[in-house]
Amino acid sequence: MMNDPAFQERMKQVTENPSFKQSMEKTQEMMQDEEKVKELEESMKKRVEEGTKELEEFKKKSAEAEADEKKRAEEMKPKNKTMKKKTSSKKKKGKK
């Protein structure tokens, strides 16, 4: 992929973009300040923890919904498994 000329051209366009250059300079400046790096790390850790918590809640709700769905499906099944098959009301040929 990296050897693909189209990819290389696109990356060249991105890296030559003035806003990209400015963003990279800001990032490098922030990385020089240890206090700012610690602040960013703490912020990122907090966001990861929040995201993990949300994922766990979603998994729990999803599992509950799946269990409810299975329960409803079981309730819809016929209770008597030996029910007779329906037969046609037409008389068989040859019998009167």
N, C-alpha and C positions, 0 to 999 in steps of 0.2 A: 504494500500500500504506500509506504513512504517513497518508494522509487517511482510511483506513478506520476507522470508529468502533470496531470490535472491536479493532483493533490499538492504537489510542490508549488504550482502556480497559485493555488488557492491560499496556501500557507504564506506565500510571499505577499499576497494582497493583504492578508490579515495583519501580518507583522509590520507592514509599511503604513498601516492605517494610523493616523495621528492619535485617535482616541485610545487605540491599543497601546501605543508607545507611552502615552501619558499614564495609563492604568498600570503598566509594568513599572514605570518609574516610581509611582506612588507605593506600589507593593514593595519594591526594593527599599524605599525609604522607611516604611513601616517595619520591615524586617530588621532594620538596623537598631531600632529602639526596643530594648529587651522588655520594658514595661508594656509596651504596646503588643508585643508578641505574646506575653503572658495573658494579657487581657483578651486577645483574640482566641488563644487556646481555651481559656475558661468559657468564653462565649460559645465556641464550637462544641466543647464537652457538654455544656448545658443543652444545646440544640440536639445533640446526638441522644442524650438521655431522654429528652422530651419526645423525640421521634421514636425511640425504642419503646417508651411507655405507650404511645399511641398505637404502635404496631401490636403490642401485647394485648391492648384493649380490643383492637380490631379482630385479632385472632380468637379471643375469647367470645366476642359477639358472633363471629362467623361460625365457631364450633357450636354455640347454643342454637343458632338459626338452623344449622345443618341437623342437629339432634331433633329440633322441633319438626323439621320437614320430614325426617324419617318416621317420627311418631305419627304424624298426620297420614303418611303413606300407609303405615301399618293399620291405622284405624279404618282406612278406606278398603282394605282387603276384605273379601267375604269371610265371615266367621266360620261358616260350615263348609269345610273343604270337600265334603261328600255330596254336594248338591248335584241333583240330576241334571244332565244336559237337556236343553230344550229340544223337543222334537217337533216336527212339522205337524200341523193339524190335518194335513191331507191324509186320506185313507190310502193304505198301500194297495197296489194293483193286485187283483186276484182274490182279494178277500172282500166278503160282503157283510 
